[in-house]
Amino acid sequence: MLTGRPAYYGLKTLIEKLDKFTSAEKLAEGHYRFMVGGKSIYVLWGSGKIPEEIIGEVLITDIYGKETRTDSSAISLTESPIFVESIGITD
């Protein structure tokens, strides 16, 4: 696992995930939705519940670029941002 320089890896992952986004919306403190290539990518951190529209199987990417497939009910937010995308569903 990559360690150290989280700002570098966070920025690198941000660019990879959100390059050429067409819109951005703040949903709540620490909850943002970006439209990229016709689909929603959420950037989430902090505490509280995830947005209600995130359901089913999702792809979670941490700031180091590590991807994990899981059910949305298993998402646990921390102070470290994660990128969340629906799998197999387009908006």
KEKOLVO-810117 format. One record per atom (N, C-alpha, C, O): x, y, z. Coordinates in steps of 0.2 Angstrom, whole numbers, padded with zeros to 4 digits, always signed. Example, Ala and Ser with C-alpha at 12.3 -4.5 7.8 and 13.67 -1.06 7.14 Angstrom:
+0066-0028+0039
+0062-0022+0039
+0066-0016+0039
+0071-0017+0042
+0064-0011+0035
+0068-0005+0036
+0064+0000+0039
+0067+0006+0040
***
This chain:
+0004-0006+0000
+0000+0000+0000
+0004+0006+0000
+0010+0006+0003
+0002+0011-0004
+0006+0017-0004
+0005+0021+0003
-0001+0022+0005
+0010+0024+0005
+0009+0028+0011
+0013+0035+0010
+0017+0035+0005
+0012+0040+0014
+0016+0046+0013
+0013+0050+0007
+0010+0047+0003
+0014+0056+0008
+0012+0061+0002
+0005+0060+0000
+0004+0060-0006
+0000+0060+0005
-0007+0059+0003
-0009+0065-0001
-0014+0064-0005
-0007+0071+0000
-0009+0077-0005
-0007+0075-0012
-0011+0077-0016
-0001+0073-0013
+0001+0071-0020
-0004+0066-0023
-0007+0067-0028
-0005+0060-0019
-0009+0055-0022
-0017+0057-0022
-0020+0055-0027
-0019+0061-0017
-0026+0063-0018
-0027+0067-0024
-0032+0067-0027
-0022+0072-0026
-0023+0076-0032
-0023+0072-0038
-0027+0073-0043
-0018+0067-0038
-0017+0063-0044
-0024+0059-0045
-0026+0058-0051
-0027+0056-0040
-0033+0052-0040
-0039+0057-0042
-0043+0055-0046
-0039+0063-0039
-0044+0068-0041
-0044+0069-0049
-0049+0069-0052
-0038+0070-0051
-0038+0072-0058
-0040+0066-0063
-0043+0067-0068
-0038+0060-0061
-0040+0054-0064
-0047+0053-0064
-0050+0051-0069
-0050+0054-0059
-0058+0053-0058
-0062+0058-0061
-0067+0057-0064
-0060+0064-0060
-0064+0070-0062
-0062+0074-0067
-0065+0080-0069
-0057+0072-0071
-0055+0076-0077
-0061+0077-0082
-0064+0072-0083
-0062+0083-0084
-0067+0084-0089
-0074+0084-0086
-0079+0082-0090
-0075+0085-0080
-0082+0085-0077
-0086+0091-0080
-0083+0096-0082
-0092+0090-0081
-0096+0095-0084
-0101+0099-0079
-0103+0104-0080
-0101+0096-0073
-0105+0100-0067
-0103+0097-0061
-0100+0091-0060
-0104+0101-0056
-0102+0100-0049
-0108+0102-0044
-0110+0108-0045
-0109+0099-0039
-0115+0101-0035
-0113+0099-0027
-0111+0093-0026
-0113+0104-0023
-0112+0102-0016
-0119+0100-0013
-0124+0103-0013
-0119+0093-0011
-0125+0090-0008
-0126+0092+0000
-0131+0093+0002
-0120+0092+0003
-0120+0093+0010
-0113+0094+0012
-0108+0094+0008
-0111+0096+0018
-0104+0096+0020
-0101+0090+0019
-0102+0085+0022
-0095+0090+0015
-0091+0084+0014
-0095+0079+0009
-0092+0074+0008
-0100+0081+0005
-0103+0077+0000
-0104+0081-0006
-0108+0086-0006
-0101+0079-0012
-0101+0082-0018
-0103+0077-0024
-0101+0072-0023
-0106+0080-0029
-0108+0075-0034
-0105+0079-0041
-0107+0085-0042
-0101+0075-0045
-0099+0078-0051
-0102+0074-0057
-0102+0068-0056
-0103+0077-0062
-0105+0073-0068
-0099+0073-0073
-0096+0078-0074
-0097+0067-0074
-0091+0065-0078
-0094+0060-0084
-0095+0054-0082
-0093+0062-0090
-0095+0057-0095
-0102+0055-0095
-0103+0049-0097
-0107+0059-0092
-0114+0057-0092
-0115+0052-0086
-0121+0050-0085
-0111+0052-0081
-0112+0048-0075
-0110+0052-0069
-0106+0056-0069
-0113+0050-0063
-0112+0054-0057
-0106+0050-0053
-0105+0044-0053
-0101+0054-0051
-0096+0052-0047
-0096+0056-0040
-0096+0063-0041
-0097+0053-0035
-0098+0057-0028
-0091+0057-0025
-0087+0052-0025
-0089+0062-0022
-0084+0063-0017
-0086+0064-0010
-0090+0069-0009
-0085+0060-0006
-0088+0060+0001
-0082+0059+0006
-0077+0056+0005
-0083+0063+0012
-0079+0062+0018
-0083+0065+0024
-0088+0068+0023
-0080+0064+0029
-0083+0067+0035
-0087+0062+0039
-0086+0056+0039
-0093+0064+0042
-0097+0060+0045
-0104+0060+0043
-0106+0064+0038
-0109+0056+0045
-0116+0056+0043
-0117+0051+0038
-0113+0046+0036
-0123+0051+0035
-0125+0046+0030
-0123+0048+0023
-0122+0054+0022
-0123+0043+0019
-0121+0044+0012
-0128+0047+0009
-0133+0045+0011
-0127+0050+0003
-0133+0052-0001
-0138+0047-0002
-0135+0041-0004
-0144+0048-0002
-0149+0042-0003
-0149+0040-0010
-0151+0034-0011
-0147+0043-0015
-0147+0041-0022
-0141+0036-0023
-0141+0033-0028
-0137+0035-0018
-0131+0030-0019
-0134+0023-0016
-0135+0022-0010
-0136+0019-0021
-0138+0012-0019
-0135+0007-0023
-0132+0008-0029
-0136+0001-0021
-0133-0005-0024
-0126-0006-0024
-0122-0003-0020
-0123-0009-0029
-0116-0010-0030
-0112-0004-0032
-0115-0001-0037
-0107-0002-0029
-0103+0004-0031
-0096+0002-0031
-0093-0003-0028
-0092+0006-0034
-0085+0006-0035
-0082+0012-0030
-0084+0018-0031
-0078+0010-0025
-0075+0015-0021
-0068+0016-0022
-0065+0011-0023
-0066+0022-0023
-0059+0023-0024
-0056+0028-0019
-0059+0033-0018
-0051+0026-0015
-0048+0030-0010
-0043+0035-0013
-0042+0035-0019
-0040+0039-0009
-0036+0045-0012
-0029+0042-0015
-0026+0045-0019
-0028+0036-0013
-0022+0033-0016
-0023+0029-0023
-0019+0026-0026
-0030+0029-0025
-0032+0026-0031
-0034+0019-0030
-0035+0015-0035
-0034+0016-0024
-0036+0009-0023
-0043+0008-0024
-0047+0012-0021
-0045+0004-0028
-0052+0003-0030
-0055-0003-0026
-0052-0009-0026
-0061-0003-0024
-0065-0008-0020
-0072-0008-0023
-0075-0003-0023
-0074-0014-0024
-0082-0015-0026
-0085-0017-0020
-0083-0022-0016
-0091-0014-0018
-0095-0016-0012
-0102-0014-0013
-0103-0010-0018
-0106-0016-0008
-0113-0013-0008
-0113-0006-0005
-0109-0005+0000
-0117-0002-0007
-0117+0005-0004
-0119+0005+0003
-0117+0010+0007
-0122+0000+0006
-0124+0000+0013
-0117-0001+0017
-0118+0000+0023
-0112-0004+0014
-0106-0005+0018
-0101+0001+0018
-0096+0001+0021
-0103+0007+0015
-0099+0013+0015
-0099+0016+0022
-0104+0017+0025
-0093+0017+0024
-0091+0021+0030
-0087+0027+0029
-0082+0026+0026
-0090+0032+0030
-0086+0039+0029
-0081+0040+0035
-0082+0039+0041
-0075+0043+0033
-0070+0045+0037
-0068+0052+0035
-0071+0055+0031
-0063+0055+0038
-0060+0061+0036
-0056+0061+0030
-0055+0066+0027
-0055+0055+0027
-0051+0054+0021
-0056+0054+0015
-0061+0049+0015
-0056+0058+0010
-0061+0058+0005
-0061+0051+0001
-0056+0048+0000
-0067+0049-0002
-0067+0043-0006
-0071+0045-0012
-0075+0050-0012
-0070+0042-0018
-0074+0043-0024
-0079+0037-0024
-0077+0031-0024
-0085+0038-0026
-0090+0033-0026
-0094+0033-0033
-0096+0039-0035
-0094+0028-0036
-0097+0027-0043
-0102+0021-0043
-0100+0016-0040
-0108+0022-0046
-0112+0016-0047
-0109+0011-0052
-0106+0014-0057
-0110+0005-0051
-0107+0000-0056
-0113-0003-0060
-0118-0005-0058
-0112-0002-0067
-0117-0005-0071
-0124-0001-0072
-0128-0003-0076
-0124+0005-0069
-0130+0009-0070
-0127+0016-0072
-0123+0019-0069
-0131+0019-0077
-0129+0025-0080
-0135+0030-0078
-0140+0028-0078
-0133+0036-0077
-0138+0041-0075
-0142+0043-0081
-0147+0048-0080
***
